[in-house]
Amino acid sequence: MNIRIGNGYDVHALAPGLPLWLGGVQIESPLGCIAHSDGDVAIHALNDALLGALALGDIGKHFPDTSDEFKGIDSKILLERVMDLIWKEGWYVINADITIAMQRPKLAPYIVPMRECLAKLMEVPVSRVSVKATTTEKLGFVGRSEGCEVYAVVLLGRNENTSDCD
């Protein structure tokens, strides 16, 4: 089997009065991400990992924050478009592992819904999608609740009879 690994990272500042979306799920929080789109930093990092695995650039290349087309867009739509690129190239997701660093709110009640949402969008079983949450023990911008950062890793597979030189 041909495999590729991709790594993604994204960060957004937090501000009061904005909705907080993570992994396709709205989170109850007094703070939300400042962003051109809906600010779903988890999906943004995942998209970068997916694109990076196939050397297709990053989300800024595909969905520039200077474009009105993407102003306020639901990041789930962006993930659907990235998955279309992945499938078009003949690849599929073997697994995804996402770590969200955020001081508050506690994300434990939202982990399963995030995994379910992302699995559905990538058309894989929930068992192939890991979402973890951590704090930074009140250190740095995350610890001061000034922002949220997310790391994502994906493993993609492709059938053996498909050439990598297509």
C-alpha positions in Angstrom: 0.0 0.0 0.0 1.2 3.5 -0.8 1.0 5.8 2.3 1.5 9.5 3.0 1.6 11.3 6.3 0.6 15.0 6.8 1.1 17.4 9.6 -1.1 20.4 10.2 -1.0 23.3 12.7 -3.3 26.3 13.2 -3.9 28.9 15.8 -6.5 31.6 16.2 -6.9 34.4 18.7 -10.0 34.3 21.0 -12.4 37.2 21.7 -15.6 37.6 23.6 -19.0 37.4 21.9 -17.9 35.2 19.0 -19.1 31.6 18.4 -16.6 28.9 19.1 -16.5 26.0 16.6 -14.1 23.1 17.0 -14.1 19.9 14.9 -17.4 20.9 13.3 -19.2 21.3 16.7 -20.3 24.5 18.3 -18.9 24.8 21.8 -20.5 26.7 24.6 -18.0 29.4 25.5 -17.8 33.1 26.2 -14.9 33.3 23.8 -14.7 32.4 20.1 -12.1 32.4 17.4 -11.3 35.6 15.4 -11.2 34.5 11.8 -12.2 35.2 8.2 -14.2 31.9 8.1 -16.1 30.5 11.1 -12.7 30.0 12.8 -12.8 26.2 13.3 -9.2 25.9 14.1 -9.4 22.1 14.4 -10.7 21.7 10.9 -8.2 24.2 9.6 -5.3 22.2 11.1 -6.8 19.0 9.8 -7.2 20.5 6.3 -3.5 21.5 6.3 -2.5 18.0 7.4 -4.6 16.5 4.5 -3.2 18.9 2.0 0.3 18.5 3.2 0.2 14.8 2.9 -0.1 15.2 -0.8 2.0 18.3 -1.2 -1.0 20.3 -2.3 -0.1 23.4 -0.4 -2.1 24.8 2.6 -5.6 26.1 3.3 -4.4 29.7 2.6 -3.6 28.6 -1.0 -6.9 26.9 -1.5 -9.2 29.2 0.6 -7.5 32.6 0.9 -8.6 34.9 3.7 -8.6 37.8 1.2 -11.5 36.2 -0.7 -15.1 37.3 0.0 -16.1 33.7 -1.2 -14.8 32.4 2.1 -16.0 35.2 4.5 -17.8 33.5 7.3 -17.8 30.1 5.6 -18.6 27.0 7.5 -15.2 25.1 7.8 -17.0 21.8 7.3 -17.6 22.9 3.7 -13.8 23.5 3.4 -13.1 20.0 4.7 -15.5 18.6 2.2 -13.7 20.4 -0.6 -10.3 19.2 0.7 -11.6 15.6 0.9 -12.8 15.9 -2.7 -9.2 16.8 -3.7 -7.9 13.8 -1.7 -10.4 11.4 -3.3 -9.8 12.8 -6.8 -6.1 11.9 -6.4 -7.0 8.4 -5.5 -6.2 8.6 -1.7 -8.3 7.8 1.4 -7.9 8.6 5.1 -6.4 5.7 7.1 -6.5 7.8 10.4 -6.4 11.3 11.8 -5.1 12.4 15.2 -6.0 15.9 16.4 -4.8 17.7 19.6 -6.6 20.9 20.7 -4.7 23.1 23.1 -7.1 25.4 24.9 -7.2 26.5 28.6 -11.0 26.8 28.8 -13.7 25.7 28.4 -13.3 22.0 29.2 -13.7 20.1 25.9 -14.3 16.6 27.2 -18.1 16.7 26.6 -17.5 17.6 23.0 -14.8 15.1 22.0 -17.2 12.3 20.8 -19.4 14.7 18.8 -16.3 16.2 17.2 -15.0 12.7 16.3 -18.3 11.7 14.8 -18.6 14.9 12.8 -15.1 14.7 11.4 -15.4 10.9 10.6 -18.6 11.6 8.7 -17.0 14.4 6.6 -14.0 12.2 5.8 -16.2 9.1 5.3 -14.3 6.9 7.7 -15.3 5.0 10.8 -15.2 7.0 14.1 -12.5 4.6 15.3 -10.1 6.2 12.8 -10.5 9.7 14.2 -8.8 10.8 17.4 -9.5 14.1 19.1 -7.7 15.0 22.3 -7.8 18.2 24.3 -5.2 19.6 26.6 -4.4 22.8 28.5 -1.0 24.5 28.7 -1.2 24.7 32.5 -1.9 28.4 32.2 1.3 29.1 30.3 1.6 31.2 27.2 -1.1 32.7 25.1 -3.2 29.5 25.3 -2.9 29.5 29.1 -4.0 33.1 29.3 -7.0 32.2 27.1 -5.9 34.6 24.4 -5.9 31.9 21.7 -6.4 28.3 20.7 -3.9 26.1 18.9 -4.4 22.7 17.2 -2.0 20.1 15.9 -3.2 17.5 13.4 -1.6 14.4 11.8 -3.1 12.3 9.1 -2.2 9.1 7.4 -3.4 8.6 3.9 -3.5 5.4 1.9 -3.7 4.5 -1.8 -4.2 1.1 -3.5 -0.9 -0.6 -4.5 -1.9 -0.7 -8.2 -2.1 3.1 -8.4 1.1 4.8 -9.5 2.5 7.7 -7.5 3.6 9.3 -10.7 0.1 10.0 -12.1 
